[in-house]
Amino acid sequence: MPVVRRNEPWEVMFREEVSGLASGWTVREHRGKVKLVVRHPAQGMESITLPFPWAKASMGDAYTRLRNIYVHWSEGHGLRAAVELAEGKAPSTLLNWSKAAVGFQEQKRHHGNHIKEATWLHAYEPVVSMAVELLSGARPPSNPADLLDVCIRDWPSGSRMRQIRAQSLAQFLRHCVQREHFPDLWLPPPELKLHVGRRDASVTRRQKGDAFSSDQQIVNLLSTLPREPSGKRWHDALQILAELGLRPIELLHLSVRLDEQSGEPYW
């Protein structure tokens, strides 16, 4: 007797997710690839095979592509035209990168592991703004790898800031594809290390400096700061660093709480 093949749990879930996109949509395996089948009430059926293996590991990427196909299809494009648009066969200048950047900032600031305004301005805004300017220009990069290289090349290879810029830009590109329905051609490279690089071993990694040797030196420094608001902020920050023995990065994670028993505030 012939062997009856049972669907794996991921196959059942994948089909359910695709069917939920639109009435008449389904997927099936065709020669080891994902095949999209669309049934029209009056026009019959049409299908197209996508370049994704019929495998559990490819389910997430395949669904992202299918969702983007649906967005273009729902705008009135034919199925094949929608597939081509989702594959990135459209100039990057036709994509609203500025609007996507606003949506990305909204997502980072107010959803998920929301970040502070200072973190956005330091770690995200510079590289996102640079990317938007390049992609909206006359000769934009044609792929995310080239975009990534241009946006991080001003920082030394292997440096922490170069790594941060690469990670932030990768997050922005994933947001554009997954939330703004950009063609998944713009998904970032899976391996950022090739772009970040390594530190030059011939360059001294750490700069040596002279530490304060007395409390009076700290007091003298604080007294030289200007009295304007920006100087007051530096005064408070340096005073907290000295009093609590913190590193600068730890200021971003410092907060005041109340002791449940005594009601006294503490860091």
RABELZI-V607241 format. One record per backbone hydrogen bond with DSSP energy under -1.0 kcal/mol. CO is the residue of the C=O (numbers start at 1). NH is the residue of the N-H. If there is no record, write none. Layout:
# RABELZI-V607241
co: <CO;CO>
nh: <NH;NH>
This chain:
# RABELZI-V607241
co: <8;9;10;11;12;13;14;15;16;18;22;24;26;28;30;32;33;34;35;36;37;38;40;44;46;48;50;52;53;55;56;58;59;60;61;62;63;64;65;66;67;68;69;70;72;73;78;79;80;81;82;83;84;85;86;88;91;92;95;96;97;98;99;100;101;102;103;104;105;106;107;108;112;116;117;118;119;120;120;124;125;126;127;128;129;130;131;132;134;143;144;145;146;147;148;149;152;156;159;160;161;162;163;164;165;166;167;168;169;170;171;172;173;174;175;175;176;183;184;192;192;193;196;200;215;216;217;218;219;228;229;230;231;232;233;234;235;236;237;238;239;240;241;241;247;248;249;250;251;257;259;264;266>
nh: <12;13;14;15;16;17;18;19;20;21;25;39;37;35;33;54;30;50;28;48;26;46;44;40;38;36;52;34;55;58;59;62;63;64;65;66;67;68;69;70;71;72;73;74;77;76;82;83;84;85;86;87;89;88;184;90;94;95;97;100;101;102;103;104;105;106;107;108;109;110;111;115;114;120;121;122;123;124;125;128;129;130;131;132;133;134;135;136;137;147;148;149;150;151;152;153;155;159;163;164;165;166;167;168;169;170;171;172;173;174;175;176;177;178;179;180;182;186;187;195;196;197;158;203;219;220;221;222;223;232;233;234;235;236;237;238;239;240;241;242;243;244;245;246;250;251;252;253;254;266;263;259;257>
